[in-house]
Amino acid sequence: MNSKTTFFRSALAAVLLVIATSQSYATFFYSYTIQFTASGVTTSVGSVQVQNLTKGTSVTVPSGNTLTLTNQTTAIDAPANNAGIRILQNAGTGTSTLTFYADQAGNTLVDAYSLDGRKVVEQSTRLEVGDNSLELSLPAGMYILRVSGAGYAYSAKLQSQTSTATQAGIKFLSNTKVEAPAPQKSKAGSITTTMTYSVGDQLLYTATSGAYVASVPDVPAGSKTTNFNFATIPTSTIPAGTFTMGSPTTEVNRNSDETQHQVTLTAFRMSKYEITNAQYAAFLNAKSIGSNGIWPAAPAYSTQILIYASSGSFDWGLHYTNSQWIPVVGYENAPVIQVTWYGAAEYATFIGGALPTEAQWEYACRAGTTTPFNTGNFLTNLQANYDWSVPYNGGANTVTTSPAKTQTAGTYAANAYGLSDMHGNVWEWCYDWYSTYPATAQNNPTGPATGLYRVVRGGCWANAARYCRSASREGVFTPSNSLFSIGFRVTLLP
């Protein structure tokens, strides 16, 4: 075991969705604009949903549009009303009439936001060329109005003072055709969506591009560039459910740290296979990580070693040659090894995911079973890569000389959830610090807040079958440890 830090990230045909961020400062506030573009396997971004997790607000930024983040302290002063949008307040009805010019026929999106960034009402309507009038019913208060259509965008402030409305609403009134573009029209080269925030708010950007989804967390703090990475890593959707975690006292070769307790989990996705050498090498090279395995720009562990080159009798991983990380020939699709917990955690963040919690790992491994293995009461040489000379509880193998090394991910049949190699091949890093289990029922547990050792699960090519049981757990590796028998897989939002 090497006491070292490894950052790992596997990029399998990764697609980068770049967020270019610029920030300008003023007294007591700052704001900046984020633009979304895509490249790689897919060439367009369907949409980006931005959630302010702190405030509980969200906006959706369509493809090609721009998101402007505005500090909440300045929201009342922005935006300045566009000349091309007119507002008439109807004192008698408590409504307002919104009129603006559309220079192209098509769908137009009208949004009203409160000053804390909440979307109060939204209406999508097909409008014709010319002046269009809409009726707004808004409870008393100050609002930011956004109008966006094909080739144009407007914004305005509205102080609704006399309204008695308790619910917000938008209704189309009329269209007046205009032969030439109205002189007051304010045409925008791109549409802008605005969200307000306060310093320290937690934001989450979730982007879609074709069939791919990626998420990036953010705390607005300055000018930067953030990458969305759409990775074509095959995943299985693991359904929500409740299961008994741990092993019964009657299970042969169980350990005392496998106390049974009930766990309830929400749905998640998990990579079908252990992350491979090729995937990990692609990540390292994309981030220009050198021979020392350290990524100075890493989001969380910038001083930690992410990976070590393999060598000697266990040379089944990566080499650093001519300023590139290269998989050992013949092991391109074998699980990455010599990767630390730090490396695994950074890689998971890089692709918009996370390491599985210990509960997620066991739930996914069992795939509805309650037996020692998801294959039943025994684990044969046809079902997993382990030390075939030491089967479980009297079981017998037709071949007792095992490979004694890692094998290509997915060599053996998947479990009922479509996951391969949950038993054997390499141990897999989990998110949790190692500790004794709680005695009470748990919902989406993530383990203790601190600890000395991180959990690994699943057993490896060198282990007897007993260590590959669904409930078996090991807590002897620090986050900076790496080994020729430890790899990982990742989880993602459903």
Sequence and secondary structure as in RCSB ss.txt:
>XXXX:A:sequence
MNSKTTFFRSALAAVLLVIATSQSYATFFYSYTIQFTASGVTTSVGSVQVQNLTKGTSVTVPSGNTLTLTNQTTA
IDAPANNAGIRILQNAGTGTSTLTFYADQAGNTLVDAYSLDGRKVVEQSTRLEVGDNSLELSLPAGMYILRVSGA
GYAYSAKLQSQTSTATQAGIKFLSNTKVEAPAPQKSKAGSITTTMTYSVGDQLLYTATSGAYVASVPDVPAGSKT
TNFNFATIPTSTIPAGTFTMGSPTTEVNRNSDETQHQVTLTAFRMSKYEITNAQYAAFLNAKSIGSNGIWPAAPA
YSTQILIYASSGSFDWGLHYTNSQWIPVVGYENAPVIQVTWYGAAEYATFIGGALPTEAQWEYACRAGTTTPFNT
GNFLTNLQANYDWSVPYNGGANTVTTSPAKTQTAGTYAANAYGLSDMHGNVWEWCYDWYSTYPATAQNNPTGPAT
GLYRVVRGGCWANAARYCRSASREGVFTPSNSLFSIGFRVTLLP
>XXXX:A:secstr
 EE        SS EEEEEEEEEEEETTEEEEEEEEEEESS     EEEEEETTTTEEEEEETT EEEEEEGGGG
GG     TTEEEEEETTTTEEEEEEEESS EEEEEEEEETTS EEEEEEEEE SEEEEEEEE  SEEEEEEEEET
TEEEEEEEEE S   SS EEEEEEEE  SS  TT    SS EEEEEE TT  EEEEEEETTEEEEEEE   SSEE
EEEEE    EEEE  EEEEES  TTSTT  TT   EEEEE  EEEESS  BHHHHHHHHHHTT  TT B TT SS
 TTSB B    GGG  SEEEETTEEEE TT TTSB  SB HHHHHHHHHHTT B   HHHHHHHHHTT  SSBTT
BS   TTT BS TTS STT   S      S   TT S   TTS   SSBSSEEEEEEE     SS EES    S 
 S EEEES  TTS GGGGSTT EEEEE TTEE TTEE   EE  
